[in-house]
């Protein structure tokens, strides 16, 4: 059984979120450093960017 590209990417995103938790910077935007917000993290726990930075693009 092989994973689709989307499934593989999701696993990579989850692993990155676990690394942020271990490193103590989970919940901070990787672009601006600001707080992600509880609602964003509840909706997408593996999110890397706050809503503002996510709409601006990477």
N, CA, C, O and CB atoms as a CASP TS submission, in Angstrom:
PFRMAT TS
TARGET T0000
AUTHOR 0000-0000-0000
METHOD Language model
MODEL 1
PARENT N/A
ATOM      1  N   UNK     1       0.840  -1.174   0.000  1.00  0.00           N
ATOM      2  CA  UNK     1       0.000   0.000   0.000  1.00  0.00           C
ATOM      3  C   UNK     1       0.887   1.240   0.000  1.00  0.00           C
ATOM      4  O   UNK     1       1.728   1.408   0.883  1.00  0.00           O
ATOM      5  CB  UNK     1      -0.957  -0.003   1.214  1.00  0.00           C
ATOM      6  N   UNK     2       0.703   2.084  -0.967  1.00  0.00           N
ATOM      7  CA  UNK     2       1.510   3.299  -1.028  1.00  0.00           C
ATOM      8  C   UNK     2       0.642   4.519  -0.741  1.00  0.00           C
ATOM      9  O   UNK     2      -0.575   4.498  -0.926  1.00  0.00           O
ATOM     10  CB  UNK     2       2.192   3.433  -2.406  1.00  0.00           C
ATOM     11  N   UNK     3       1.293   5.568  -0.292  1.00  0.00           N
ATOM     12  CA  UNK     3       0.593   6.804   0.038  1.00  0.00           C
ATOM     13  C   UNK     3       0.538   7.723  -1.174  1.00  0.00           C
ATOM     14  O   UNK     3       1.434   7.724  -2.018  1.00  0.00           O
ATOM     15  CB  UNK     3       1.275   7.515   1.217  1.00  0.00           C
ATOM     16  N   UNK     4      -0.516   8.492  -1.239  1.00  0.00           N
ATOM     17  CA  UNK     4      -0.610   9.504  -2.292  1.00  0.00           C
ATOM     18  C   UNK     4       0.311  10.669  -1.926  1.00  0.00           C
ATOM     19  O   UNK     4       0.778  10.763  -0.790  1.00  0.00           O
ATOM     20  CB  UNK     4      -2.093   9.994  -2.482  1.00  0.00           C
ATOM     21  N   UNK     5       0.564  11.535  -2.869  1.00  0.00           N
ATOM     22  CA  UNK     5       1.401  12.705  -2.600  1.00  0.00           C
ATOM     23  C   UNK     5       0.786  13.571  -1.505  1.00  0.00           C
ATOM     24  O   UNK     5       1.500  14.092  -0.649  1.00  0.00           O
ATOM     25  CB  UNK     5       1.597  13.532  -3.881  1.00  0.00           C
ATOM     26  N   UNK     6      -0.532  13.723  -1.531  1.00  0.00           N
ATOM     27  CA  UNK     6      -1.218  14.531  -0.518  1.00  0.00           C
ATOM     28  C   UNK     6      -1.075  13.910   0.868  1.00  0.00           C
ATOM     29  O   UNK     6      -0.851  14.624   1.846  1.00  0.00           O
ATOM     30  CB  UNK     6      -2.704  14.688  -0.872  1.00  0.00           C
ATOM     31  N   UNK     7      -1.201  12.595   0.960  1.00  0.00           N
ATOM     32  CA  UNK     7      -1.052  11.910   2.239  1.00  0.00           C
ATOM     33  C   UNK     7       0.381  12.017   2.751  1.00  0.00           C
ATOM     34  O   UNK     7       0.609  12.227   3.942  1.00  0.00           O
ATOM     35  CB  UNK     7      -1.459  10.439   2.107  1.00  0.00           C
ATOM     36  N   UNK     8       1.317  11.875   1.865  1.00  0.00           N
ATOM     37  CA  UNK     8       2.731  11.996   2.231  1.00  0.00           C
ATOM     38  C   UNK     8       3.030  13.406   2.749  1.00  0.00           C
ATOM     39  O   UNK     8       3.738  13.572   3.742  1.00  0.00           O
ATOM     40  CB  UNK     8       3.638  11.665   1.017  1.00  0.00           C
ATOM     41  N   UNK     9       2.483  14.419   2.069  1.00  0.00           N
ATOM     42  CA  UNK     9       2.693  15.804   2.497  1.00  0.00           C
ATOM     43  C   UNK     9       2.053  16.064   3.855  1.00  0.00           C
ATOM     44  O   UNK     9       2.628  16.759   4.693  1.00  0.00           O
ATOM     45  CB  UNK     9       2.127  16.775   1.457  1.00  0.00           C
ATOM     46  N   UNK    10       0.866  15.508   4.071  1.00  0.00           N
ATOM     47  CA  UNK    10       0.200  15.680   5.357  1.00  0.00           C
ATOM     48  C   UNK    10       1.029  15.086   6.488  1.00  0.00           C
ATOM     49  O   UNK    10       1.154  15.693   7.552  1.00  0.00           O
ATOM     50  CB  UNK    10      -1.184  15.039   5.328  1.00  0.00           C
ATOM     51  N   UNK    11       1.592  13.910   6.265  1.00  0.00           N
ATOM     52  CA  UNK    11       2.451  13.300   7.283  1.00  0.00           C
ATOM     53  C   UNK    11       3.694  14.150   7.553  1.00  0.00           C
ATOM     54  O   UNK    11       4.118  14.277   8.702  1.00  0.00           O
ATOM     55  CB  UNK    11       2.867  11.892   6.848  1.00  0.00           C
ATOM     56  N   UNK    12       4.270  14.724   6.517  1.00  0.00           N
ATOM     57  CA  UNK    12       5.433  15.613   6.696  1.00  0.00           C
ATOM     58  C   UNK    12       5.038  16.855   7.500  1.00  0.00           C
ATOM     59  O   UNK    12       5.792  17.303   8.364  1.00  0.00           O
ATOM     60  CB  UNK    12       6.019  16.034   5.317  1.00  0.00           C
ATOM     61  N   UNK    13       3.862  17.406   7.216  1.00  0.00           N
ATOM     62  CA  UNK    13       3.384  18.583   7.944  1.00  0.00           C
ATOM     63  C   UNK    13       3.138  18.261   9.416  1.00  0.00           C
ATOM     64  O   UNK    13       3.461  19.060  10.295  1.00  0.00           O
ATOM     65  CB  UNK    13       2.101  19.120   7.304  1.00  0.00           C
ATOM     66  N   UNK    14       2.572  17.105   9.676  1.00  0.00           N
ATOM     67  CA  UNK    14       2.326  16.686  11.059  1.00  0.00           C
ATOM     68  C   UNK    14       3.643  16.474  11.792  1.00  0.00           C
ATOM     69  O   UNK    14       3.786  16.881  12.944  1.00  0.00           O
ATOM     70  CB  UNK    14       1.482  15.395  11.096  1.00  0.00           C
ATOM     71  N   UNK    15       4.600  15.843  11.132  1.00  0.00           N
ATOM     72  CA  UNK    15       5.911  15.638  11.743  1.00  0.00           C
ATOM     73  C   UNK    15       6.576  16.977  12.060  1.00  0.00           C
ATOM     74  O   UNK    15       7.189  17.131  13.116  1.00  0.00           O
ATOM     75  CB  UNK    15       6.812  14.804  10.817  1.00  0.00           C
ATOM     76  N   UNK    16       6.456  17.939  11.153  1.00  0.00           N
ATOM     77  CA  UNK    16       7.027  19.267  11.388  1.00  0.00           C
ATOM     78  C   UNK    16       6.350  19.934  12.593  1.00  0.00           C
ATOM     79  O   UNK    16       7.015  20.599  13.388  1.00  0.00           O
ATOM     80  CB  UNK    16       6.876  20.154  10.125  1.00  0.00           C
ATOM     81  N   UNK    17       5.027  19.757  12.728  1.00  0.00           N
ATOM     82  CA  UNK    17       4.310  20.320  13.877  1.00  0.00           C
ATOM     83  C   UNK    17       4.788  19.680  15.173  1.00  0.00           C
ATOM     84  O   UNK    17       4.945  20.367  16.183  1.00  0.00           O
ATOM     85  CB  UNK    17       2.791  20.124  13.718  1.00  0.00           C
ATOM     86  N   UNK    18       5.017  18.380  15.155  1.00  0.00           N
ATOM     87  CA  UNK    18       5.535  17.700  16.348  1.00  0.00           C
ATOM     88  C   UNK    18       6.924  18.210  16.712  1.00  0.00           C
ATOM     89  O   UNK    18       7.249  18.323  17.894  1.00  0.00           O
ATOM     90  CB  UNK    18       5.577  16.181  16.125  1.00  0.00           C
ATOM     91  N   UNK    19       7.736  18.515  15.726  1.00  0.00           N
ATOM     92  CA  UNK    19       9.061  19.080  15.982  1.00  0.00           C
ATOM     93  C   UNK    19       8.939  20.482  16.586  1.00  0.00           C
ATOM     94  O   UNK    19       9.719  20.846  17.466  1.00  0.00           O
ATOM     95  CB  UNK    19       9.891  19.126  14.679  1.00  0.00           C
ATOM     96  N   UNK    20       7.969  21.268  16.118  1.00  0.00           N
ATOM     97  CA  UNK    20       7.752  22.603  16.692  1.00  0.00           C
ATOM     98  C   UNK    20       7.299  22.495  18.142  1.00  0.00           C
ATOM     99  O   UNK    20       7.698  23.302  18.982  1.00  0.00           O
ATOM    100  CB  UNK    20       6.709  23.389  15.867  1.00  0.00           C
ATOM    101  N   UNK    21       6.466  21.499  18.436  1.00  0.00           N
ATOM    102  CA  UNK    21       6.030  21.280  19.820  1.00  0.00           C
ATOM    103  C   UNK    21       7.242  20.954  20.685  1.00  0.00           C
ATOM    104  O   UNK    21       7.425  21.540  21.752  1.00  0.00           O
ATOM    105  CB  UNK    21       4.976  20.135  19.901  1.00  0.00           C
ATOM    106  N   UNK    22       8.064  20.022  20.225  1.00  0.00           N
ATOM    107  CA  UNK    22       9.254  19.624  20.983  1.00  0.00           C
ATOM    108  C   UNK    22      10.228  20.782  21.159  1.00  0.00           C
ATOM    109  O   UNK    22      10.898  20.889  22.186  1.00  0.00           O
ATOM    110  CB  UNK    22       9.955  18.464  20.291  1.00  0.00           C
ATOM    111  N   UNK    23      10.304  21.646  20.153  1.00  0.00           N
ATOM    112  CA  UNK    23      11.221  22.779  20.215  1.00  0.00           C
ATOM    113  C   UNK    23      10.675  23.979  20.973  1.00  0.00           C
ATOM    114  O   UNK    23      11.402  24.940  21.223  1.00  0.00           O
ATOM    115  CB  UNK    23      11.580  23.198  18.840  1.00  0.00           C
ATOM    116  N   UNK    24       9.396  23.928  21.340  1.00  0.00           N
ATOM    117  CA  UNK    24       8.800  24.997  22.124  1.00  0.00           C
ATOM    118  C   UNK    24       8.319  26.185  21.316  1.00  0.00           C
ATOM    119  O   UNK    24       8.067  27.245  21.889  1.00  0.00           O
ATOM    120  CB  UNK    24       9.769  25.462  23.119  1.00  0.00           C
ATOM    121  N   UNK    25       8.182  26.048  20.011  1.00  0.00           N
ATOM    122  CA  UNK    25       7.703  27.178  19.221  1.00  0.00           C
ATOM    123  C   UNK    25       6.452  26.849  18.414  1.00  0.00           C
ATOM    124  O   UNK    25       6.163  27.504  17.412  1.00  0.00           O
ATOM    125  CB  UNK    25       8.790  27.647  18.293  1.00  0.00           C
ATOM    126  N   UNK    26       5.716  25.841  18.846  1.00  0.00           N
ATOM    127  CA  UNK    26       4.436  25.519  18.227  1.00  0.00           C
ATOM    128  C   UNK    26       3.459  26.660  18.500  1.00  0.00           C
ATOM    129  O   UNK    26       3.421  27.195  19.608  1.00  0.00           O
ATOM    130  CB  UNK    26       3.876  24.164  18.763  1.00  0.00           C
ATOM    131  N   UNK    27       2.676  27.030  17.500  1.00  0.00           N
ATOM    132  CA  UNK    27       1.693  28.089  17.666  1.00  0.00           C
ATOM    133  C   UNK    27       2.210  29.455  17.260  1.00  0.00           C
ATOM    134  O   UNK    27       1.484  30.445  17.353  1.00  0.00           O
ATOM    135  CB  UNK    27       1.237  28.135  19.082  1.00  0.00           C
ATOM    136  N   UNK    28       3.466  29.524  16.807  1.00  0.00           N
ATOM    137  CA  UNK    28       4.046  30.772  16.319  1.00  0.00           C
ATOM    138  C   UNK    28       4.169  30.683  14.803  1.00  0.00           C
ATOM    139  O   UNK    28       4.553  29.641  14.273  1.00  0.00           O
ATOM    140  CB  UNK    28       5.437  31.052  16.981  1.00  0.00           C
ATOM    141  N   UNK    29       3.850  31.753  14.111  1.00  0.00           N
ATOM    142  CA  UNK    29       3.950  31.800  12.658  1.00  0.00           C
ATOM    143  C   UNK    29       5.419  31.722  12.241  1.00  0.00           C
ATOM    144  O   UNK    29       6.267  32.423  12.794  1.00  0.00           O
ATOM    145  CB  UNK    29       3.290  33.090  12.104  1.00  0.00           C
ATOM    146  N   UNK    30       5.707  30.874  11.274  1.00  0.00           N
ATOM    147  CA  UNK    30       7.084  30.729  10.801  1.00  0.00           C
ATOM    148  C   UNK    30       7.541  31.924   9.972  1.00  0.00           C
ATOM    149  O   UNK    30       8.738  32.100   9.743  1.00  0.00           O
ATOM    150  CB  UNK    30       7.220  29.461   9.983  1.00  0.00           C
ATOM    151  N   UNK    31       6.609  32.732   9.529  1.00  0.00           N
ATOM    152  CA  UNK    31       6.973  33.892   8.707  1.00  0.00           C
ATOM    153  C   UNK    31       7.164  35.152   9.545  1.00  0.00           C
ATOM    154  O   UNK    31       8.213  35.793   9.470  1.00  0.00           O
ATOM    155  CB  UNK    31       5.906  34.139   7.649  1.00  0.00           C
ATOM    156  N   UNK    32       6.157  35.513  10.344  1.00  0.00           N
ATOM    157  CA  UNK    32       6.225  36.772  11.091  1.00  0.00           C
ATOM    158  C   UNK    32       6.553  36.576  12.565  1.00  0.00           C
ATOM    159  O   UNK    32       6.915  37.533  13.250  1.00  0.00           O
ATOM    160  CB  UNK    32       4.920  37.509  10.965  1.00  0.00           C
ATOM    161  N   UNK    33       6.427  35.332  13.068  1.00  0.00           N
ATOM    162  CA  UNK    33       6.717  35.058  14.467  1.00  0.00           C
ATOM    163  C   UNK    33       5.571  35.346  15.409  1.00  0.00           C
ATOM    164  O   UNK    33       5.683  35.116  16.613  1.00  0.00           O
ATOM    165  CB  UNK    33       7.887  35.839  14.888  1.00  0.00           C
ATOM    166  N   UNK    34       4.465  35.848  14.875  1.00  0.00           N
ATOM    167  CA  UNK    34       3.306  36.156  15.704  1.00  0.00           C
ATOM    168  C   UNK    34       2.527  34.915  16.108  1.00  0.00           C
ATOM    169  O   UNK    34       2.758  33.819  15.597  1.00  0.00           O
ATOM    170  CB  UNK    34       2.396  37.105  14.979  1.00  0.00           C
ATOM    171  N   UNK    35       1.615  35.111  17.021  1.00  0.00           N
ATOM    172  CA  UNK    35       0.772  34.005  17.480  1.00  0.00           C
ATOM    173  C   UNK    35      -0.178  33.574  16.368  1.00  0.00           C
ATOM    174  O   UNK    35      -0.702  34.404  15.625  1.00  0.00           O
ATOM    175  CB  UNK    35      -0.026  34.410  18.742  1.00  0.00           C
ATOM    176  N   UNK    36      -0.389  32.270  16.267  1.00  0.00           N
ATOM    177  CA  UNK    36      -1.253  31.718  15.228  1.00  0.00           C
ATOM    178  C   UNK    36      -2.730  31.890  15.554  1.00  0.00           C
ATOM    179  O   UNK    36      -3.546  32.061  14.649  1.00  0.00           O
ATOM    180  CB  UNK    36      -0.944  30.252  15.023  1.00  0.00           C
ATOM    181  N   UNK    37      -3.072  31.848  16.793  1.00  0.00           N
ATOM    182  CA  UNK    37      -4.473  31.941  17.193  1.00  0.00           C
ATOM    183  C   UNK    37      -5.072  30.565  17.427  1.00  0.00           C
ATOM    184  O   UNK    37      -4.849  29.627  16.661  1.00  0.00           O
ATOM    185  CB  UNK    37      -5.278  32.686  16.138  1.00  0.00           C
ATOM    186  N   UNK    38      -5.820  30.473  18.479  1.00  0.00           N
ATOM    187  CA  UNK    38      -6.411  29.205  18.901  1.00  0.00           C
ATOM    188  C   UNK    38      -7.324  28.602  17.838  1.00  0.00           C
ATOM    189  O   UNK    38      -7.281  27.397  17.590  1.00  0.00           O
ATOM    190  CB  UNK    38      -7.187  29.401  20.182  1.00  0.00           C
ATOM    191  N   UNK    39      -8.150  29.438  17.210  1.00  0.00           N
ATOM    192  CA  UNK    39      -9.094  28.917  16.215  1.00  0.00           C
ATOM    193  C   UNK    39      -8.372  28.330  15.011  1.00  0.00           C
ATOM    194  O   UNK    39      -8.780  27.293  14.490  1.00  0.00           O
ATOM    195  CB  UNK    39     -10.046  30.019  15.759  1.00  0.00           C
ATOM    196  N   UNK    40      -7.306  28.981  14.565  1.00  0.00           N
ATOM    197  CA  UNK    40      -6.529  28.460  13.427  1.00  0.00           C
ATOM    198  C   UNK    40      -5.899  27.118  13.786  1.00  0.00           C
ATOM    199  O   UNK    40      -5.942  26.178  12.992  1.00  0.00           O
ATOM    200  CB  UNK    40      -5.428  29.469  13.003  1.00  0.00           C
ATOM    201  N   UNK    41      -5.318  27.026  14.978  1.00  0.00           N
ATOM    202  CA  UNK    41      -4.670  25.780  15.377  1.00  0.00           C
ATOM    203  C   UNK    41      -5.671  24.653  15.611  1.00  0.00           C
ATOM    204  O   UNK    41      -5.354  23.484  15.393  1.00  0.00           O
ATOM    205  CB  UNK    41      -3.853  26.003  16.630  1.00  0.00           C
ATOM    206  N   UNK    42      -6.859  24.997  16.049  1.00  0.00           N
ATOM    207  CA  UNK    42      -7.891  23.967  16.191  1.00  0.00           C
ATOM    208  C   UNK    42      -8.337  23.455  14.834  1.00  0.00           C
ATOM    209  O   UNK    42      -8.597  22.263  14.673  1.00  0.00           O
ATOM    210  CB  UNK    42      -9.093  24.512  16.966  1.00  0.00           C
ATOM    211  N   UNK    43      -8.427  24.341  13.865  1.00  0.00           N
ATOM    212  CA  UNK    43      -8.864  23.949  12.525  1.00  0.00           C
ATOM    213  C   UNK    43      -7.761  23.210  11.778  1.00  0.00           C
ATOM    214  O   UNK    43      -8.017  22.206  11.113  1.00  0.00           O
ATOM    215  CB  UNK    43      -9.302  25.178  11.728  1.00  0.00           C
ATOM    216  N   UNK    44      -6.533  23.711  11.891  1.00  0.00           N
ATOM    217  CA  UNK    44      -5.396  23.123  11.168  1.00  0.00           C
ATOM    218  C   UNK    44      -4.204  23.065  12.128  1.00  0.00           C
ATOM    219  O   UNK    44      -3.366  23.967  12.121  1.00  0.00           O
ATOM    220  CB  UNK    44      -5.040  23.958   9.867  1.00  0.00           C
ATOM    221  N   UNK    45      -4.117  22.020  12.949  1.00  0.00           N
ATOM    222  CA  UNK    45      -3.060  21.947  13.954  1.00  0.00           C
ATOM    223  C   UNK    45      -1.646  21.969  13.370  1.00  0.00           C
ATOM    224  O   UNK    45      -0.706  22.384  14.048  1.00  0.00           O
ATOM    225  CB  UNK    45      -3.237  20.705  14.767  1.00  0.00           C
ATOM    226  N   UNK    46      -1.489  21.534  12.140  1.00  0.00           N
ATOM    227  CA  UNK    46      -0.159  21.497  11.534  1.00  0.00           C
ATOM    228  C   UNK    46       0.186  22.775  10.776  1.00  0.00           C
ATOM    229  O   UNK    46       1.214  22.838  10.103  1.00  0.00           O
ATOM    230  CB  UNK    46      -0.058  20.321  10.601  1.00  0.00           C
ATOM    231  N   UNK    47      -0.679  23.809  10.883  1.00  0.00           N
ATOM    232  CA  UNK    47      -0.441  25.071  10.166  1.00  0.00           C
ATOM    233  C   UNK    47       0.906  25.672  10.565  1.00  0.00           C
ATOM    234  O   UNK    47       1.320  25.604  11.722  1.00  0.00           O
ATOM    235  CB  UNK    47      -1.578  26.081  10.451  1.00  0.00           C
ATOM    236  N   UNK    48       1.577  26.261   9.576  1.00  0.00           N
ATOM    237  CA  UNK    48       2.878  26.897   9.809  1.00  0.00           C
ATOM    238  C   UNK    48       2.782  28.416   9.841  1.00  0.00           C
ATOM    239  O   UNK    48       3.663  29.087  10.379  1.00  0.00           O
ATOM    240  CB  UNK    48       3.862  26.476   8.737  1.00  0.00           C
ATOM    241  N   UNK    49       1.712  28.957   9.265  1.00  0.00           N
ATOM    242  CA  UNK    49       1.585  30.398   9.107  1.00  0.00           C
ATOM    243  C   UNK    49       0.280  30.902   9.696  1.00  0.00           C
ATOM    244  O   UNK    49      -0.733  30.202   9.664  1.00  0.00           O
ATOM    245  CB  UNK    49       1.677  30.781   7.641  1.00  0.00           C
ATOM    246  N   UNK    50       0.301  32.122  10.235  1.00  0.00           N
ATOM    247  CA  UNK    50      -0.924  32.755  10.707  1.00  0.00           C
ATOM    248  C   UNK    50      -1.798  33.058   9.497  1.00  0.00           C
ATOM    249  O   UNK    50      -1.349  32.930   8.358  1.00  0.00           O
ATOM    250  CB  UNK    50      -0.617  34.055  11.523  1.00  0.00           C
ATOM    251  N   UNK    51      -3.032  33.455   9.734  1.00  0.00           N
ATOM    252  CA  UNK    51      -3.949  33.718   8.618  1.00  0.00           C
ATOM    253  C   UNK    51      -3.444  34.830   7.712  1.00  0.00           C
ATOM    254  O   UNK    51      -3.581  34.738   6.492  1.00  0.00           O
ATOM    255  CB  UNK    51      -5.328  34.079   9.145  1.00  0.00           C
ATOM    256  N   UNK    52      -2.866  35.873   8.282  1.00  0.00           N
ATOM    257  CA  UNK    52      -2.365  36.982   7.474  1.00  0.00           C
ATOM    258  C   UNK    52      -1.254  36.510   6.543  1.00  0.00           C
ATOM    259  O   UNK    52      -1.293  36.779   5.342  1.00  0.00           O
ATOM    260  CB  UNK    52      -1.856  38.120   8.374  1.00  0.00           C
ATOM    261  N   UNK    53      -0.280  35.817   7.081  1.00  0.00           N
ATOM    262  CA  UNK    53       0.845  35.347   6.268  1.00  0.00           C
ATOM    263  C   UNK    53       0.413  34.271   5.271  1.00  0.00           C
ATOM    264  O   UNK    53       0.953  34.192   4.168  1.00  0.00           O
ATOM    265  CB  UNK    53       1.954  34.804   7.168  1.00  0.00           C
ATOM    266  N   UNK    54      -0.555  33.449   5.658  1.00  0.00           N
ATOM    267  CA  UNK    54      -1.049  32.411   4.762  1.00  0.00           C
ATOM    268  C   UNK    54      -1.715  33.026   3.540  1.00  0.00           C
ATOM    269  O   UNK    54      -1.589  32.496   2.436  1.00  0.00           O
ATOM    270  CB  UNK    54      -2.032  31.493   5.494  1.00  0.00           C
ATOM    271  N   UNK    55      -2.424  34.142   3.722  1.00  0.00           N
ATOM    272  CA  UNK    55      -3.069  34.780   2.576  1.00  0.00           C
ATOM    273  C   UNK    55      -2.066  35.529   1.704  1.00  0.00           C
ATOM    274  O   UNK    55      -2.311  35.721   0.512  1.00  0.00           O
ATOM    275  CB  UNK    55      -4.152  35.733   3.051  1.00  0.00           C
ATOM    276  N   UNK    56      -0.953  35.951   2.274  1.00  0.00           N
ATOM    277  CA  UNK    56       0.086  36.628   1.505  1.00  0.00           C
ATOM    278  C   UNK    56       0.881  35.657   0.648  1.00  0.00           C
ATOM    279  O   UNK    56       1.533  36.062  -0.314  1.00  0.00           O
ATOM    280  CB  UNK    56       1.019  37.375   2.433  1.00  0.00           C
ATOM    281  N   UNK    57       0.827  34.384   0.993  1.00  0.00           N
ATOM    282  CA  UNK    57       1.611  33.377   0.280  1.00  0.00           C
ATOM    283  C   UNK    57       2.946  33.169   0.956  1.00  0.00           C
ATOM    284  O   UNK    57       3.346  33.931   1.835  1.00  0.00           O
ATOM    285  CB  UNK    57       1.818  33.780  -1.179  1.00  0.00           C
ATOM    286  N   UNK    58       3.615  32.141   0.537  1.00  0.00           N
ATOM    287  CA  UNK    58       4.888  31.789   1.166  1.00  0.00           C
ATOM    288  C   UNK    58       5.952  32.516   0.459  1.00  0.00           C
ATOM    289  O   UNK    58       7.126  32.384   0.807  1.00  0.00           O
ATOM    290  CB  UNK    58       5.157  30.281   1.148  1.00  0.00           C
TER
END
